[in-house]
Amino acid sequence: ATYKAEFLHQHYKGRVRPRSHYSLGWLPLTSRLVGYAARPVNALLRGPVGKLLARLGGVTTKRRIPAFASRRALRRALRTARTGEPAKTLLFVDSFTRAFRPEVAGAASRVLADAGLPCTAQDDLCCGLTWVSTGQLSLARRIMARTVARLDNGDDRPIVVAEPSCAAALKRDVPELLGTEAARRVAARVHTLTGALTDLAAPDWTPPELPDNVVLQTHCHEYATFKGRHPRNLLGRLGVTKVDEAEGCCGLAGNFGFEEEHYDTSMAVADLALRPRLDDVDPRTPAVVVADGFSCATQIDHLAGDRGIRALHLAELLDPAADRPGQPGENS
């Protein structure tokens, strides 16, 4: 991925880029703007205009464009998650969580508090991931430098990131691209939610009752960047007796599977591990599907959403305020 980003950066210097580099690479900015008018924009994207915009942006029309969340939804999710306890961690609300699933930020905040790690939320920064993956490294460095300047302010609290790809960008890409001591200090504080619960949770923390059987899609960035801190191990330690893991890439891989020319490859990769696991899930049984990565959850919805199967984020599974999954007819 590093070589790819550098190649794209060098190759397109002074050239017009593929359309998807603009439509997907600039997603953190456009999604923030859409948040002011999410409902009418979503209605527009569900119709013929959405397909036209997808084609113009180099995005496949074979996938539904995920629905954008309003700014109010994020504020509401974080407001309901406040505990009033002194914050021991900082929850970095990444662009994907902010734009598409703010409920995960609220759930993560409640889980951290329940585990003895109450947090404050930082929801106005970006790790630069989409600009890195499309090879727009000059802009990525500017965005990363701003983020590091805000985070490296004498605060040494652990930084918890719900989206594994953004956690990996902060952990690895930021110090590699900036090369500063400040960037390395920030990177040293970064944890995925799995990592935070594995390493930092209170010794006496007991999560809510969990299902016996979980189907798991681990994000590739967790395998690569956070070795030894995988959801499978955490779920097993928390009492899940069977974790049926799709050990491989979901196939969406960020912007890759949304790009028109890569759709068939994306689905072929999904056929290797993820689709067979989903095909074995019966919506009438208590199996629960877990995928922390937004890409992975989006691919799962594309493959099995019409059967009523939706991927939960680990935070949603462990949320002490959630209706407990695992009851017959309530597959998620």
BELZITA-V53098 format. One record per pair of residues at least 6 apart in sequence whose C-alpha atoms are under 6 Angstrom apart, sorted by the first residue. I is the first residue (numbers start at 1). J is the second residue. Records with the same first field share a line. If there is no record, write none. Layout:
I: J / J
This chain:
5: 132 / 133 / 135
8: 135
9: 135 / 136
19: 57 / 58
20: 57 / 58
21: 134
23: 57
25: 130 / 131 / 134
28: 95
31: 99
35: 70 / 71
38: 68 / 69 / 70
42: 67
51: 61
58: 260
59: 258 / 259 / 260
60: 258 / 259 / 260
68: 99 / 100
69: 99 / 100
74: 102
77: 103 / 106
78: 106
81: 106 / 109 / 110
87: 118 / 119 / 120
88: 117 / 118 / 119
89: 119 / 157 / 158
90: 119 / 120 / 121 / 159
91: 120 / 121 / 159 / 160
92: 122 / 160 / 161
93: 122 / 123
107: 315 / 316 / 319
108: 315
111: 319
112: 118
115: 201 / 202 / 205
116: 201 / 202
125: 147
127: 144 / 170
128: 140 / 143 / 144
129: 169
131: 140
148: 183
158: 189
159: 189 / 190
160: 190 / 191 / 192 / 193
161: 167 / 192
162: 193
163: 293
164: 293
165: 221
170: 187
171: 187
175: 183 / 184
194: 231
195: 229
208: 320
211: 326
212: 240 / 241
213: 242 / 287
214: 243 / 287 / 288 / 289
215: 243 / 244 / 245 / 288 / 289
216: 245 / 289 / 290
217: 245 / 246 / 291
219: 293
246: 273 / 274
250: 270 / 274 / 296
251: 266 / 269 / 270
252: 266 / 295
254: 295
257: 263 / 266
283: 331
284: 328 / 329
285: 328
286: 326 / 327 / 328 / 331
288: 331 / 332
289: 311
290: 311 / 312 / 313
291: 297 / 311 / 313
292: 313
297: 311
301: 310
309: 332
310: 332
